[in-house]
Amino acid sequence: MLPERPQFLLIQTLLLIFSVLILWIFFEIGGTIDLQLIYPFIDD
């Protein structure tokens, strides 16, 4: 079972890095998607 652990950690690390890059590219702060997602939670 020990040989599977490094492979699992590698896959999880790569998925985490990929997710961060996707969020960084598509969900910029103050962008259209960000404003649409936060709009229901703020008062006029």
N, CA and C atoms as a LAMMPS dump frame, in Angstrom:
ITEM: TIMESTEP
0
ITEM: NUMBER OF ATOMS
132
ITEM: BOX BOUNDS ff ff ff
-5.0000000000000000e+02 5.0000000000000000e+02
-5.0000000000000000e+02 5.0000000000000000e+02
-5.0000000000000000e+02 5.0000000000000000e+02
ITEM: ATOMS id mol type element x y z
1 1 1 N 0.819 -1.194 0
2 1 2 C 0 0 0
3 1 3 C 0.867 1.263 0
4 2 1 N 2.09 1.188 0.434
5 2 2 C 2.959 2.355 0.461
6 2 3 C 3.273 2.912 -0.933
7 3 1 N 3.47 2.067 -1.954
8 3 2 C 3.764 2.641 -3.276
9 3 3 C 2.617 3.478 -3.846
10 4 1 N 1.386 3.257 -3.398
11 4 2 C 0.249 4.011 -3.927
12 4 3 C 0.188 5.424 -3.355
13 5 1 N 0.721 5.637 -2.161
14 5 2 C 0.616 6.939 -1.495
15 5 3 C 1.321 8.054 -2.276
16 6 1 N 2.562 7.899 -2.723
17 6 2 C 3.187 8.985 -3.488
18 6 3 C 2.442 9.297 -4.784
19 7 1 N 1.904 8.291 -5.435
20 7 2 C 1.143 8.514 -6.66
21 7 3 C -0.138 9.286 -6.342
22 8 1 N -0.808 8.945 -5.258
23 8 2 C -2.011 9.653 -4.842
24 8 3 C -1.698 11.12 -4.546
25 9 1 N -0.631 11.36 -3.798
26 9 2 C -0.261 12.734 -3.468
27 9 3 C 0.122 13.529 -4.718
28 10 1 N 0.787 12.903 -5.652
29 10 2 C 1.155 13.567 -6.899
30 10 3 C -0.092 13.96 -7.689
31 11 1 N -1.038 13.048 -7.805
32 11 2 C -2.274 13.333 -8.537
33 11 3 C -3.047 14.452 -7.862
34 12 1 N -3.156 14.417 -6.532
35 12 2 C -3.885 15.451 -5.8
36 12 3 C -3.204 16.813 -5.93
37 13 1 N -1.882 16.836 -5.894
38 13 2 C -1.136 18.084 -6.044
39 13 3 C -1.327 18.667 -7.431
40 14 1 N -1.271 17.828 -8.446
41 14 2 C -1.474 18.307 -9.816
42 14 3 C -2.892 18.826 -10.021
43 15 1 N -3.887 18.148 -9.457
44 15 2 C -5.266 18.615 -9.556
45 15 3 C -5.452 19.955 -8.839
46 16 1 N -4.811 20.115 -7.694
47 16 2 C -4.895 21.36 -6.953
48 16 3 C -4.273 22.512 -7.738
49 17 1 N -3.094 22.29 -8.31
50 17 2 C -2.429 23.324 -9.108
51 17 3 C -3.264 23.674 -10.332
52 18 1 N -3.817 22.673 -11.002
53 18 2 C -4.654 22.904 -12.174
54 18 3 C -5.9 23.704 -11.797
55 19 1 N -6.513 23.369 -10.662
56 19 2 C -7.706 24.088 -10.212
57 19 3 C -7.395 25.543 -9.896
58 20 1 N -6.271 25.781 -9.236
59 20 2 C -5.879 27.156 -8.915
60 20 3 C -5.659 27.959 -10.193
61 21 1 N -5.009 27.372 -11.177
62 21 2 C -4.77 28.083 -12.443
63 21 3 C -6.076 28.404 -13.159
64 22 1 N -7.005 27.467 -13.186
65 22 2 C -8.301 27.699 -13.823
66 22 3 C -9.05 28.819 -13.113
67 23 1 N -9.081 28.773 -11.772
68 23 2 C -9.772 29.819 -11.023
69 23 3 C -9.095 31.176 -11.212
70 24 1 N -7.78 31.18 -11.273
71 24 2 C -7.03 32.425 -11.425
72 24 3 C -7.307 33.06 -12.785
73 25 1 N -7.454 32.226 -13.814
74 25 2 C -7.674 32.732 -15.171
75 25 3 C -9.118 33.186 -15.374
76 26 1 N -10.093 32.384 -14.951
77 26 2 C -11.488 32.647 -15.283
78 26 3 C -12.26 33.444 -14.239
79 27 1 N -11.791 33.478 -12.995
80 27 2 C -12.518 34.174 -11.938
81 27 3 C -11.692 35.323 -11.398
82 28 1 N -11.405 36.293 -12.254
83 28 2 C -10.624 37.422 -11.799
84 28 3 C -11.44 38.282 -10.833
85 29 1 N -10.77 38.902 -9.891
86 29 2 C -11.439 39.71 -8.867
87 29 3 C -12.049 40.937 -9.534
88 30 1 N -13.323 41.154 -9.286
89 30 2 C -14.018 42.283 -9.884
90 30 3 C -14.452 42.034 -11.312
91 31 1 N -14.295 40.811 -11.787
92 31 2 C -14.707 40.473 -13.142
93 31 3 C -16.206 40.22 -13.21
94 32 1 N -16.684 39.971 -14.392
95 32 2 C -18.114 39.78 -14.62
96 32 3 C -18.661 38.599 -13.824
97 33 1 N -17.975 37.46 -13.874
98 33 2 C -18.462 36.269 -13.167
99 33 3 C -18.435 36.503 -11.666
100 34 1 N -17.376 37.137 -11.174
101 34 2 C -17.273 37.421 -9.743
102 34 3 C -18.42 38.312 -9.288
103 35 1 N -18.72 39.343 -10.022
104 35 2 C -19.797 40.256 -9.648
105 35 3 C -21.157 39.574 -9.722
106 36 1 N -21.377 38.709 -10.706
107 36 2 C -22.645 38.001 -10.815
108 36 3 C -22.834 37.017 -9.662
109 37 1 N -21.754 36.394 -9.206
110 37 2 C -21.859 35.437 -8.104
111 37 3 C -22.091 36.126 -6.763
112 38 1 N -21.553 37.324 -6.573
113 38 2 C -21.667 38.002 -5.285
114 38 3 C -22.913 38.882 -5.199
115 39 1 N -23.524 39.214 -6.305
116 39 2 C -24.657 40.144 -6.329
117 39 3 C -25.801 39.764 -5.382
118 40 1 N -26.219 38.488 -5.29
119 40 2 C -27.325 38.143 -4.381
120 40 3 C -26.999 38.368 -2.904
121 41 1 N -25.738 38.499 -2.549
122 41 2 C -25.349 38.587 -1.139
123 41 3 C -25.047 40.009 -0.68
124 42 1 N -25.242 41.007 -1.539
125 42 2 C -24.978 42.392 -1.13
126 42 3 C -26.256 43.228 -1.232
127 43 1 N -26.31 44.277 -0.445
128 43 2 C -27.457 45.174 -0.462
129 43 3 C -27.223 46.302 -1.462
130 44 1 N -28.324 46.838 -1.977
131 44 2 C -28.208 47.998 -2.868
132 44 3 C -27.936 49.176 -2.057
